[in-house]
């Protein structure tokens, strides 16, 4: 089954009155099962704000953005 077909099947199995939250959770679960570490890194990268990026570029603690992305890329789907 192609990735697109998996996506359509997962969303199609939801009830007609499914909320955006339920739809999003279903899609994230599908990504967790079939996606790659790079997919995770891309997803998290799109959620970072300019302020968060600035903090990672000049961290207050021990975490750096490059380290976080590298860790996400090495994770295996659940």
Helices and strands as residue ranges (DSSP letters): H 3-12, H 20-34, H 37-47, H 50-57, H 65-74
